[in-house]
């Protein structure tokens, strides 16, 4: 299976437009901001630096689940932030996006930001989004849509087992 570039670009473009519109609102649900304009510290256990990153998780998934069928992985980080749309980086941008034939792994600065993205985009065009700590696991390409529920559960369980390790 190969990820079709046109469909991936279209999906990423739609998400990017939604990201720009949703992350620029600075509404009451946004995290508290300190005097210097930076976000208040995240609660313990939600630091983006604890545990493996998205790239490491994908490598571990590939090793655990096998090369066959998992497909090539691509780093699409440049497509999941306000910065990618020509704006300024925002605290609710994704930190990294790695796409494979079986799952897209979005990495966020905190679990709260990951949950917010999943809540916003989880029902978008019938895509499936799952929160695992500071990661969102997404099935949003035609190849990923064909991944059976049992395999999705297996991927989710493996990420859950690794996401909290530091």
PyMOL commands that set and color helices and strands:
alter all, ss='L'
color gray80, all
select helices_A, chain A and resi 5-23+54-65+77-79+83-85+111-121+124-126+142-145+149-163
alter helices_A, ss='H'
color red, helices_A
select strands_A, chain A and resi 74-75+94-99+104-108+128-132+135-139
alter strands_A, ss='S'
color yellow, strands_A
deselect
rebuild
show_as cartoon
